[in-house]
């Protein structure tokens, strides 16, 4: 048997404790500086405005319209993201096929692409000419469903980014689910689709809720693609993120800060729900 390690001498033990203290202090300073920056920014916003200014800003009809449109568009974007992310996340998690790495890379492009570039790409997609045909013109004149600079453009701009985050969440969710239960269901006569619907999907409900919430939150903060592709027209395509821009552009800093605080509160609420879901899944 190996002999137990000899106890450290008093001087060596003291040096090690001092080294550990320095290391932990360095970690706290480096990490704490970023946390302090976030706290100071939020405190600056809160101190800049007053409850009276907040009430006056929220009483504006334009901002009330932006709040309603934001909730509707973010909800539709989150539902669409979940509808696409669930099968795509399952496909990337369970199946290995040629070109899988390419799809995996393409899904991540909206995450790393500059937001304005994404909005510009959407604008070009709908207005590029293919012969004498343009997608936006066909949607407007033939289908009677204009997209660019209308509410559908807001939803599509949000969806194009939010869905990428939802796909990542759903892939991780299915990676953590043991595939053996699906294999057993296949041996009992289930098709692959039945195994997905009856075995995998019920186990993934927490991940689906998380993906939907993440997509909703990401849609809430979207600005660049919306500004380029949908515009920021009052009482038409204005959402909370573009409201901040519009209020700043007319010099109403109090209203811009008030809307910013409202978005912060919504973001904190989303984070609290995500933390609660995370704690529930670990029980």
C-alpha positions in Angstrom: 0.0 0.0 0.0 1.1 3.5 -0.7 2.0 5.6 2.3 -0.2 8.6 2.9 1.3 11.9 1.8 3.3 13.7 4.4 1.6 16.8 5.9 2.8 20.1 4.6 5.2 22.1 6.7 3.8 25.2 8.3 5.6 27.5 5.9 4.6 25.6 2.8 1.0 25.5 4.0 1.0 29.2 4.6 2.4 29.9 1.1 -0.2 27.7 -0.4 -3.0 29.4 1.4 -1.6 32.8 0.4 -1.3 31.7 -3.2 -4.9 30.4 -3.2 -6.1 33.7 -1.7 -4.3 35.7 -4.4 -5.8 33.4 -7.1 -9.3 33.7 -5.8 -8.9 37.5 -5.4 -7.8 37.8 -9.1 -10.8 35.8 -10.2 -13.1 37.9 -8.2 -11.6 41.2 -9.5 -11.7 40.1 -13.2 -15.2 38.6 -13.0 -16.5 41.3 -10.6 -15.5 44.1 -12.9 -17.9 42.9 -15.6 -20.7 42.3 -13.1 -20.1 45.8 -11.6 -20.3 47.3 -15.2 -23.7 45.7 -15.7 -25.0 46.8 -12.3 -23.7 50.3 -12.9 -25.4 50.6 -16.3 -28.7 49.4 -14.9 -28.4 51.8 -11.9 -27.6 54.7 -14.2 -30.7 54.0 -16.2 -32.8 53.7 -13.1 -31.4 56.9 -11.6 -31.7 58.9 -14.8 -35.5 58.7 -15.0 -38.3 58.9 -12.4 -41.5 57.0 -11.9 -43.4 60.0 -13.3 -41.4 60.0 -16.5 -41.9 56.3 -16.8 -45.7 56.7 -16.5 -45.7 59.5 -19.0 -43.7 57.5 -21.5 -45.9 54.4 -21.1 -49.0 56.6 -21.6 -48.0 57.5 -25.1 -50.2 55.8 -27.7 -47.2 55.1 -29.9 -45.4 53.3 -27.1 -48.5 51.4 -26.2 -48.8 50.3 -29.8 -45.1 49.2 -29.7 -45.7 47.2 -26.6 -48.6 45.3 -28.1 -46.8 44.7 -31.4 -43.7 43.5 -29.6 -45.6 40.9 -27.5 -47.5 39.6 -30.6 -44.4 39.5 -32.9 -42.1 38.0 -30.3 -44.7 35.3 -29.5 -45.3 34.4 -33.2 -41.5 34.4 -33.7 -41.0 32.1 -30.7 -43.7 29.7 -31.9 -42.2 29.5 -35.4 -38.7 29.1 -34.0 -39.9 26.2 -31.8 -41.8 24.6 -34.7 -38.6 24.6 -36.8 -36.0 24.0 -34.1 -37.6 20.9 -32.6 -37.3 18.7 -35.8 -34.0 20.2 -36.9 -32.4 19.8 -33.4 -33.6 16.2 -33.3 -32.2 15.6 -36.8 -28.8 17.0 -35.9 -28.7 15.2 -32.6 -29.8 11.7 -33.7 -28.7 11.3 -37.3 -25.2 11.4 -38.9 -25.4 12.1 -42.6 -23.3 13.6 -45.4 -23.4 17.4 -45.2 -24.4 17.4 -41.5 -21.5 19.7 -40.6 -22.6 22.1 -43.4 -26.1 22.4 -42.0 -24.7 22.8 -38.5 -22.5 25.7 -39.7 -25.3 27.3 -41.7 -27.6 27.3 -38.6 -25.0 29.2 -36.7 -24.5 31.9 -39.3 -27.3 34.2 -38.0 -25.7 34.1 -34.5 -22.4 35.4 -35.7 -23.6 37.6 -38.6 -23.8 41.3 -38.0 -27.4 42.2 -37.4 -27.5 44.9 -40.1 -26.0 42.5 -42.6 -28.8 40.0 -41.8 -31.5 42.7 -42.4 -29.8 43.8 -45.6 -29.7 40.2 -46.8 -33.5 39.8 -46.1 -34.2 43.0 -48.0 -32.2 41.9 -51.0 -33.8 38.4 -51.0 -37.3 39.9 -51.3 -36.3 42.6 -53.9 -33.7 40.9 -56.1 -34.9 40.5 -59.7 -35.0 37.0 -61.3 -35.8 38.0 -64.8 -38.9 40.1 -64.5 -40.0 38.4 -61.2 -39.5 39.7 -57.7 -40.6 37.9 -54.5 -41.9 41.0 -52.8 -43.8 42.1 -55.9 -45.4 38.7 -56.3 -46.4 38.6 -52.6 -47.9 42.1 -52.8 -49.6 42.0 -56.2 -50.6 38.3 -56.6 -50.8 36.9 -53.0 -52.0 40.2 -51.5 -49.5 39.7 -48.6 -46.8 42.4 -48.6 -43.9 41.7 -46.3 -41.1 44.3 -46.6 -41.8 47.3 -44.3 -44.9 45.6 -42.9 -45.5 43.6 -39.7 -44.5 40.2 -41.4 -41.1 41.7 -41.9 -40.7 42.3 -38.2 -41.6 38.7 -37.5 -39.3 37.3 -40.2 -36.4 39.5 -39.0 -36.9 38.2 -35.4 -37.4 34.6 -36.5 -34.2 34.6 -38.6 -32.1 35.2 -35.6 -34.1 33.6 -32.8 -34.5 30.3 -34.5 -30.8 29.7 -34.5 -30.7 29.9 -30.7 -33.7 27.7 -30.4 -32.1 25.0 -32.7 -29.0 25.0 -30.5 -31.1 24.6 -27.4 -33.2 21.8 -28.8 -30.1 19.9 -30.1 -28.5 20.0 -26.6 -31.9 18.8 -25.2 -32.0 15.8 -27.5 -28.3 15.1 -26.9 -29.1 14.7 -23.2 -32.0 12.3 -23.8 -30.9 8.6 -23.8 -31.7 7.3 -27.3 -32.1 3.7 -26.0 -35.8 4.3 -25.1 -36.4 5.2 -28.8 -34.5 2.1 -29.9 -36.7 -0.1 -27.6 -39.8 1.6 -29.1 -38.6 0.7 -32.6 -38.1 -2.9 -31.6 -41.7 -3.0 -30.3 -43.1 -1.9 -33.7 -43.0 1.9 -33.6 -41.9 3.8 -36.7 -39.2 6.4 -36.4 -41.8 9.1 -36.4 -43.8 7.4 -33.7 -40.7 6.9 -31.6 -40.0 10.7 -31.9 -43.6 11.7 -31.1 -44.3 9.2 -28.4 -40.9 8.8 -26.7 -38.5 11.6 -27.4 -40.8 14.6 -27.6 -42.5 14.0 -24.2 -39.0 13.9 -22.6 -38.0 17.1 -24.3 -40.8 19.3 -22.9 -38.5 21.3 -20.6 -36.0 21.9 -23.4 -38.9 23.0 -25.7 -40.1 25.5 -23.1 -36.5 26.8 -22.7 -36.0 27.1 -26.4 -39.3 29.0 -26.8 -38.4 31.4 -24.0 -34.9 31.9 -25.4 -36.4 32.6 -28.8 -38.9 35.1 -27.3 -36.2 36.9 -25.4 -33.9 37.1 -28.5 -36.8 38.4 -30.6 -37.4 41.1 -28.0 -33.9 42.5 -28.3 -33.7 42.3 -32.1 -33.0 45.7 -33.7 -30.7 45.8 -36.7 -32.6 43.5 -39.0 -35.9 45.0 -38.1 -34.7 48.5 -38.8 -33.4 47.6 -42.2 -36.0 45.1 -43.4 -39.2 46.4 -41.6 -38.4 50.0 -40.9 -39.4 51.9 -37.8 -42.7 53.5 -38.7 -44.8 54.8 -35.9 -48.0 52.8 -35.3 -47.1 50.4 -38.1 -43.8 48.5 -37.6 -42.6 50.0 -34.4 -41.5 47.6 -31.6 -39.9 48.4 -28.3 -36.3 48.1 -29.7 -37.0 50.5 -32.5 -38.9 52.8 -30.0 -35.7 53.4 -28.2 -34.1 54.5 -31.5 -37.0 56.7 -32.5 -37.2 58.4 -29.1 -33.5 59.1 -29.2 -33.7 60.4 -32.7 -36.3 63.1 -31.6 -34.3 63.9 -28.5 -36.7 62.4 -25.9 -34.1 60.7 -23.8 -36.5 60.2 -20.8 -38.9 58.2 -23.0 -36.0 56.2 -24.4 -34.7 55.3 -20.9 -38.2 54.4 -19.8 -38.7 52.0 -22.7 -35.2 50.6 -22.0 -36.1 49.9 -18.4 -39.3 48.2 -19.5 -37.2 45.9 -21.8 -34.8 45.2 -18.9 -37.7 44.2 -16.7 -39.0 41.8 -19.4 -35.5 40.4 -19.8 -35.1 39.8 -16.1 -38.5 38.1 -16.0 -37.4 35.8 -18.8 -34.1 35.0 -17.0 -36.0 34.2 -13.8 -38.3 31.7 -15.7 -35.2 30.1 -17.3 -33.5 29.7 -13.9 -36.7 28.1 -12.4 -36.9 25.7 -15.3 -33.2 24.8 -14.9 -33.6 24.2 -11.1 -36.7 22.1 -11.8 -34.9 19.9 -14.4 -32.0 19.2 -11.9 -34.3 17.9 -9.2 
